Amino acid sequence: MTWRTVKQFADAARPEDLFTGQWQNRPSVLDDYKPYLDHWWNEGCTNAWKLWEEIVPLGYNGSYQRVRAYQHKKRTSPRPLVARPPSPRTVAGWILRRPETLPEPEQLLLKTVRTHCPEIDALTRHVRAFAVMLTERQGERLPDWLVTVRHDDLPSLHTLAAGIDRDRNAVIAGLTLPWNSGAVEGHVNRIKMIKRQMYGRAGFSLLRKRVLLAS
């Protein structure tokens, strides 16, 4: 140990004073499964071996000792030990993915977040409703969706709804008809790729020749 560590231990008046420092938030392979463990801990299941056997099929590739250490900390910690809150980017990823593709630990985490934050719960419902309209071509449901969005206090979605409302007929057609601009966008991306391959050293004439020859 360094002298600073020894001094920290010596100066601590209470055990709680030691729960600080970089190691408290060090990432662990168990982090994604802690909400699952917390859920079953609250349900009365505290057997570390049984819980380890349950999270291995869910994708956990760490050791049993790590699970046992986490359960031991929950038993002996003077304050409740819970998983770190997920980042906004992570929560956004859960919301944008199909619900049936989320692993059980992530479903539990998202459920916890939605329970503690009514705004995220409302946002999740609106995003998933719009995804259903988009994938199943249910454009006729768009007006009702816009009304429902405006009833919740979600300024960012209100801005999106206002933009959609300005071109409502076109959006409804896009959500209903089988035609789209995917082929055009594909050609645009292909041309951009060819342009980047020249590293800005050639002009339009060479780009035109390369596009025509590639076709």
C-alpha positions as CSV (number, residue, x, y, z in Angstrom):
1,M,0.0,0.0,0.0
2,T,1.1,3.6,-0.5
3,W,1.3,5.9,2.4
4,R,-1.8,7.8,1.1
5,T,-3.9,4.6,1.3
6,V,-2.7,3.9,4.8
7,K,-3.5,7.5,5.8
8,Q,-7.0,7.3,4.3
9,F,-7.7,4.2,6.4
10,A,-6.2,5.8,9.5
11,D,-8.2,9.0,9.1
12,A,-11.5,7.4,8.5
13,A,-13.9,8.0,11.4
14,R,-16.6,5.7,10.1
15,P,-16.7,2.7,7.7
16,E,-18.8,4.8,5.3
17,D,-15.8,7.1,4.8
18,L,-14.0,4.4,3.0
19,F,-16.6,4.0,0.3
20,T,-14.9,6.5,-2.1
21,G,-12.3,6.5,-4.8
22,Q,-11.9,5.2,-8.3
23,W,-12.5,1.6,-7.5
24,Q,-16.1,2.2,-6.5
25,N,-17.1,2.8,-10.1
26,R,-14.7,0.5,-11.9
27,P,-16.4,-1.3,-14.7
28,S,-17.1,-5.0,-14.2
29,V,-18.3,-7.8,-16.4
30,L,-21.0,-8.2,-13.8
31,D,-22.4,-4.7,-14.3
32,D,-25.0,-5.7,-16.9
33,Y,-26.3,-8.4,-14.7
34,K,-26.5,-6.6,-11.3
35,P,-30.1,-5.4,-11.9
36,Y,-31.1,-9.0,-12.4
37,L,-29.2,-10.0,-9.2
38,D,-30.8,-7.1,-7.3
39,H,-34.2,-8.1,-8.5
40,W,-33.9,-11.6,-7.1
41,W,-32.2,-10.4,-4.0
42,N,-35.2,-8.2,-3.2
43,E,-37.4,-11.3,-3.9
44,G,-35.5,-13.2,-1.2
45,C,-33.2,-15.3,-3.4
46,T,-29.7,-14.8,-2.0
47,N,-27.9,-18.0,-3.1
48,A,-24.9,-16.8,-5.1
49,W,-24.4,-20.2,-6.8
50,K,-28.0,-20.4,-8.0
51,L,-27.9,-16.9,-9.3
52,W,-24.6,-17.5,-11.1
53,E,-26.2,-20.6,-12.8
54,E,-29.1,-18.4,-13.9
55,I,-27.1,-15.5,-15.4
56,V,-24.6,-17.8,-17.3
57,P,-27.2,-18.7,-20.0
58,L,-28.0,-15.0,-20.3
59,G,-24.5,-14.3,-21.5
60,Y,-22.5,-13.8,-18.3
61,N,-18.9,-15.1,-18.9
62,G,-17.4,-14.1,-15.6
63,S,-16.5,-16.2,-12.6
64,Y,-18.8,-17.5,-9.7
65,Q,-16.4,-15.8,-7.3
66,R,-17.4,-12.4,-8.7
67,V,-21.1,-13.1,-8.1
68,R,-20.4,-14.3,-4.6
69,A,-18.3,-11.2,-3.8
70,Y,-21.2,-9.0,-5.0
71,Q,-23.7,-10.9,-2.9
72,H,-21.3,-10.7,0.1
73,K,-21.0,-6.9,-0.3
74,K,-24.8,-6.6,-0.3
75,R,-25.0,-8.6,3.0
76,T,-22.2,-6.7,4.8
77,S,-22.4,-3.1,3.3
78,P,-23.7,-0.6,5.9
79,R,-25.6,1.1,3.1
80,P,-27.7,-0.5,0.2
81,L,-25.5,-1.7,-2.6
82,V,-27.1,-1.4,-6.0
83,A,-26.0,-1.4,-9.6
84,R,-24.7,1.8,-11.2
85,P,-27.4,3.7,-13.2
86,P,-27.1,3.2,-17.0
87,S,-25.9,6.0,-19.2
88,P,-28.4,8.0,-21.4
89,R,-26.9,6.4,-24.5
90,T,-27.5,2.9,-23.1
91,V,-31.1,3.7,-22.2
92,A,-31.8,5.2,-25.7
93,G,-30.4,2.0,-27.2
94,W,-32.9,-0.1,-25.1
95,I,-35.8,2.1,-26.2
96,L,-35.0,2.0,-29.9
97,R,-34.5,-1.8,-30.1
98,R,-37.3,-4.2,-30.5
99,P,-38.6,-5.2,-27.0
100,E,-38.5,-9.0,-27.9
101,T,-34.7,-8.7,-28.7
102,L,-33.7,-7.3,-25.3
103,P,-32.0,-9.8,-23.0
104,E,-33.8,-10.3,-19.6
105,P,-31.2,-8.2,-17.6
106,E,-31.7,-5.3,-20.0
107,Q,-35.5,-5.7,-19.8
108,L,-35.3,-5.5,-16.0
109,L,-33.1,-2.4,-16.2
110,L,-35.3,-0.6,-18.6
111,K,-38.3,-1.5,-16.4
112,T,-36.6,0.0,-13.4
113,V,-35.7,3.2,-15.3
114,R,-39.3,3.5,-16.5
115,T,-40.7,3.0,-13.1
116,H,-38.5,5.7,-11.6
117,C,-38.9,8.2,-14.5
118,P,-42.5,8.8,-15.8
119,E,-41.0,10.9,-18.7
120,I,-38.9,8.0,-20.0
121,D,-41.9,5.7,-19.6
122,A,-44.0,8.0,-21.8
123,L,-41.1,8.4,-24.3
124,T,-40.7,4.6,-24.5
125,R,-44.4,4.1,-25.3
126,H,-44.4,6.8,-28.0
127,V,-41.2,5.6,-29.6
128,R,-42.4,2.0,-29.8
129,A,-45.9,3.1,-31.1
130,F,-44.2,5.0,-33.9
131,A,-41.9,2.0,-34.6
132,V,-45.0,-0.2,-35.1
133,M,-46.5,2.4,-37.5
134,L,-43.3,2.5,-39.4
135,T,-42.6,-1.3,-39.7
136,E,-46.2,-2.4,-40.2
137,R,-47.3,0.5,-42.5
138,Q,-50.0,1.8,-40.2
139,G,-49.9,5.4,-41.3
140,E,-53.6,5.9,-40.5
141,R,-52.7,5.9,-36.8
142,L,-50.4,8.9,-37.1
143,P,-53.0,11.6,-36.2
144,D,-53.9,9.8,-33.0
145,W,-50.2,9.4,-32.2
146,L,-49.6,13.1,-32.6
147,V,-52.5,13.9,-30.3
148,T,-51.2,11.5,-27.7
149,V,-47.7,12.9,-27.8
150,R,-48.9,16.5,-27.2
151,H,-50.7,15.3,-24.0
152,D,-47.3,14.5,-22.4
153,D,-44.7,17.0,-21.1
154,L,-42.0,16.0,-23.6
155,P,-40.7,19.1,-25.4
156,S,-38.4,17.2,-27.7
157,L,-41.2,15.1,-29.0
158,H,-43.4,18.1,-29.3
159,T,-40.8,19.6,-31.7
160,L,-40.8,16.4,-33.7
161,A,-44.6,16.3,-33.8
162,A,-44.7,19.9,-35.0
163,G,-42.3,19.1,-37.9
164,I,-44.4,16.0,-38.9
165,D,-47.6,18.0,-38.7
166,R,-46.3,20.5,-41.3
167,D,-46.0,17.8,-43.8
168,R,-48.6,15.3,-42.4
169,N,-50.0,14.0,-45.7
170,A,-46.5,13.1,-47.0
171,V,-45.5,11.4,-43.7
172,I,-48.8,9.4,-43.7
173,A,-48.1,8.3,-47.3
174,G,-44.5,7.3,-46.3
175,L,-45.8,5.2,-43.4
176,T,-48.5,3.6,-45.6
177,L,-47.4,3.1,-49.2
178,P,-44.8,0.4,-50.2
179,W,-42.6,2.9,-52.2
180,N,-39.7,4.7,-50.7
181,S,-36.5,6.6,-51.7
182,G,-34.2,3.8,-50.5
183,A,-32.8,3.2,-54.0
184,V,-32.0,6.9,-54.5
185,E,-30.3,7.1,-51.1
186,G,-28.3,4.0,-52.0
187,H,-27.0,5.6,-55.2
188,V,-26.1,8.8,-53.3
189,N,-24.1,6.8,-50.7
190,R,-22.3,4.9,-53.5
191,I,-21.3,8.2,-55.2
192,K,-20.1,9.6,-51.9
193,M,-18.0,6.5,-51.3
194,I,-16.4,6.8,-54.7
195,K,-15.7,10.5,-54.1
196,R,-14.0,9.7,-50.7
197,Q,-11.8,7.1,-52.4
198,M,-10.2,9.9,-54.4
199,Y,-9.2,11.8,-51.2
200,G,-10.2,15.1,-52.7
201,R,-7.4,14.9,-55.4
202,A,-9.7,14.7,-58.4
203,G,-12.5,16.9,-59.8
204,F,-16.0,16.3,-61.0
205,S,-14.9,15.0,-64.5
206,L,-13.1,12.0,-63.0
207,L,-15.9,11.4,-60.5
208,R,-18.4,11.3,-63.4
209,K,-16.3,8.8,-65.4
210,R,-15.9,6.5,-62.4
211,V,-19.7,6.6,-61.6
212,L,-20.5,5.9,-65.3
213,L,-18.0,3.1,-65.6
214,A,-19.1,1.5,-62.3
215,S,-22.7,1.4,-63.7
